[in-house]
Amino acid sequence: MEQACFDVIVVGGGNAALCAALSAAEDGARVLALERAPEARRGGNSAFTAGGFRMVHHGIEDVRKLVPDLSEEEIARTDFGEYTAEQYLDDLGRLTQYYIDPDLAEIIVRRSTDTVRWIRDKGVRFVPNYARYGFRQNGRFKFFGGVVVHANGGGRGLVEAEYKAAEKHGIAVRYNAQATALLRGRSGVEGVRLIADGVEEEIHARAVVLACGGFEANREWRTRYLGPGWDLAKVRGTRYNTGDGIRMALDAGAQSYGQWSGCHAVAWERYAPDFGELDALTSPYRHSYPFGIMVNAEGKRFVDEGADFRNYTYAKYGRIVLEQPGGYAWQVFDAQVKHVLREEYKLRGATKVQADTLEELVDRMQDVNPAQFLATVREYNAAVRRDVPFNPIIKDGRCTQGLAIPKSNWANSIEVPPFEAYSVGCGITFTFGGVKIDTTTRVLDMADVPLRGLYAAGELVGGLFYFNYPGSAGLMAGSVFGRIAGREAARFACSALA
């Protein structure tokens, strides 16, 4: 492979990186993408996602532009609702406690719809997100939470379609290629140093886009920056996101930015493998907790399970589970809500116990204080507002009264057998700390001056998410900033030729 024939090098192999590569090629650049993983494991964390995109939309007409083959029957039985720019901005602000960089937030929101259409034009097929963001009521599906479409085939379908598009557009891809350093010269960043098949080499280009993930798969960094105990968390996605891009940028003078002590972490199968497995036949997700209760080893509830829709709380509750004694918890349900539990609760691979009495249930749980558990359930049942009807489609206000830790919505008593309990630990998705970029994705130094020729997108961008995260905003942010980064890198490279 000729080493001097590239205008833009994109470091990474997931959605943000592929959007950057496609955008750069669209602007006429000769592009090389470096994927650390082997080809069979390509796609970064994006391949492990459900493929959902949080975007502004105003109902069926916007949806049909992305899913043109919707049948009349599907349209008739579905209420897609709408998700306005104002709602999107409010969610980003509210969930991050308004720490999110307002300029970056505005770009994500205002460019979300157009970017999803651009991805579709590149060959990604979208379908309605019935399974995760909709419930059937009175024979009609109603969406909640702002995410109405996902890529066909989920995350794997998304990245496979993007790789096909990359091949079509002449983008070169090297696998098993770990970038280790940025090359700097008189023009700024002029390429990368990498290790491929155990051999170190240098590849030169006129611009570099870093889009190779956060540091969630780096146990040492997790413990250093997130805190004690985080070395025990399970990694939901790829094992290759170890912070390489962040370290390379910092070594080149980039400014660290964002919440380095924060991450997206969820309640996850307690005994899941250490890293995600693309071909796993089981599903470690455990996201129906709003319809039951969660208890720790002491037999006590520790969080408001119904504080908000699942997609607005799941990304912060993993941390809270990890903070419990032993770093685990149990999700408890009864027969009244079995019909609304997500599909993963029906699959093999769950650490699950079932019984016809609560006494038998806690006995089978084994590592929960039985007396306190029974007292917790009795107290919880007595506090439920039974005069308020249960409705999973809205925040129904069916709450508890008088508890130290309330349940604000979907508070169903735990009293109808059979009872089920599922043991969960913490699964980390991605980290929030990274490098600082401007609104054109240029990486900034400590004086907020752009590092010439260096751009960034995806998880390693700091300043987007703090404390929490609205579901499906990650792929959207990666796509928006990846598209911008590729375009800007290509234009910089072309200007360097002039």
Phi, psi and omega in degrees: 000127179295133185269352183247015188259010185249138173275320185228132170252128175253121179265112181136163183222016179260196186300313181298317180296317181291323175296320178296315181297316180294321180292319179296317179296322178299331179268011173094005182276151170271121195240138171239129174252132179252114179252119182294327183283158170292164185302323183293340181244022184291163175111355178057206178293336183302324181294340182265355182280173173276355177081017181279149179233120176275112185221157173293133174206158183236038174104202193301325183294319177292322180294319182295333177292335178262330180234074186292343182266018173301132179279160177298326178295316178297318179297318183293328184260013184230131171253101182283345181064207173212161178220104187276164176300323180294319177295318180299310179299321179296318178296316179298319179290311184299314185286334178263012182056031176064023173276341183304140177300116187296327180291319178291321178300317181298320180294315179304311186291309187292334183254006186297307186296313181297324180292320177296321176296322178297318178297319178299319179296339178276355175117003178277128179264136181248150178223158179298145186267056185298319191291328189251334186233023178214149174233147176272131178219124182055041177077007183229135177281137175232129180272152176220155169084004168088004183238104187253346180227154171218161180293137177299129183087008179067207181298321179294320177297322179299305186289327178295320177295322179290324176294323176297319178295321178299316178298317180299326183266011174075023179278125179280139179233131174245130179260166182055035183243103182264111176290136184240339182199156174267141176267130182240142179214197183296333181270001183110223177283125188235021178144192182223154168259139183216166173241123178228124181055037177080002182247132179274139177210169178238139176233129183261147175203171183271346178203153180229135172249123176266121180210051188244030168087176179271209183242025185296335180267011179253101184302318182298312180294322177302313182292322181294316189257326180271329176124172180303141178096341182287346174292344182268351182292148175276144177266118185291330188244223187289149177276356188264357178272085184248016176088015184303313183295320178297312181299316180300317181293316179297320178298332180271002176105009180291156178271127175287149189204156177091189184267093181290342177267005184244159179198165171271115182215139190233166169290126192222152177313126188301323184250032176294160175300163182297330180230161178295151179234113185299327185258018181296141179270355178250168178233116182280357179300142173218077192245020177261016182303334179300341184260004176223210174230157174243133178234153178261188183299334179279356181082018184248145168290151185221002183205154174279099184296334183251029182298327182197178174303150182309319185288356175252357180234336190298328185285348178251345185282341175299319177300318183292323175298316181298331181283349181285159178307125181081353178073026181218170177207172176235134172264129187240132180225161170238183188294340182296334185244008183302329183288345180254001178290142182291164188302327184297339179286347181260354184268162175291161175100358180271141171278099193227142170231154182218146180200164180267350174227156179292327178297315177295322182299308183292330176297321179283337176292329170071318186251029177235137179299112188294316183296316180291324177300312181296322178293321179298314182293319179299315180295319179296311181302320182290339185267351185290134174282095184281350180276353179259126182289146177281132178212106185288349184278335181233165168286099196278352180072006175284099194236181173255161178231133173088002180272149177297320173247106185285167163241118194275334181213160173056035182276094175261137178296153178257087187211355182251115180286162359284151178262146179228145176223139182236129182271132183230151170240208181251129174244119181271136182259300175205162182264155185265338182279148179189221181248161183268135175235162171264188186288351174253016176070013174290135178284134185256149176270190185294340179262013183063027176261133181297139170278112188302131176081007182238128182229161182212151178204161176090203186302330186280002173277122176272164176096000182265306187241134178225131174068323187203183190197132175279129185311139177069015174276340182292309177299323181294313179297318179299321180291314182299307184284332174297315179299316179295316183299316179298316180297313183292322178296319179296318181291323175296317180299319180292323179292330178292336179281334187291000000 
